[in-house]
């Protein structure tokens, strides 16, 4: 961590310590929201990859019956 980042972190912590419990709770909620947003972004990227793979492999041409058969075969193969 650079000296500038360290100083910035210390300033943030100092300001955080001065806040009321309610404000700290709001900050925590916001930080959790930011984490969830990052995870959602990762899931969207995964979903896009999965959709592209499915198209590439011809999955859009499968019927519900085909999918049920694949699942049934998989479960029976255990």
N, C-alpha and C positions, 0 to 999 in steps of 0.2 A: 504494500500500500504506500502510495506516495505521501510526502509530507503535507501536501495540499489536501489530499483526501482525508488524511488523519485529522487535520485541523477542522475541516468541514464536519466530519463525524462528531468531533468534540463539541462544536458549536450546536449541532443538532441535539445532541444528548443534553447539553446544558439547558437549552430552551425547553426540551421535553420535560426535564426534571421540575421546571417551574410551573408546569401546567397543572390544572386541577385534575382530579380523578376522572371526571366526566370527559374532559378534553382529551385525556390520555386514551380513554376508551374509544373516542371518535378517531383518534390517530390510528389506533390498532385496527379498527374496522376498515379504515381507508387502506392501510397496508395489506390487510387480508384481501381486500377488493383488488388491489394491484396484482397480488399473487394469483388470484383466480383469473384475472384477465390474461395474464401471461400463460397460464395453463390452458385457457380456452383458445388462445392463439395457437398453441402447440397442437391442440386437438383438431383445430380447423385445418392446419397444415397436414396433419395425419389423414384427416378425412379426404382432403383433396388428393393426396397421394393414393389412398385406397380406391377412390372413384376412378382415377386415371388408370390404375392397375386393373381394376375390374373391366373398364372399357377395352383396355389392351388385350385382356384375356378372353373377351367376348361374353362376359357375364351379363351384360344388358339383354342378351338374346335368350337367357334362361327363363323358363316359365316357373311359376310357383311349384308346379309338380316336379320339375327338374331339381329345384332347390330342396324340396322335401325329400326327394330320393337321395340326394347327396348327403343331407343330414342323417337320414336313416342309415345309409351305408356306413357313414362315419361312426355313428353310435353302435352299429352292429359289429364294427371292426375292432371294438375295444376288447 
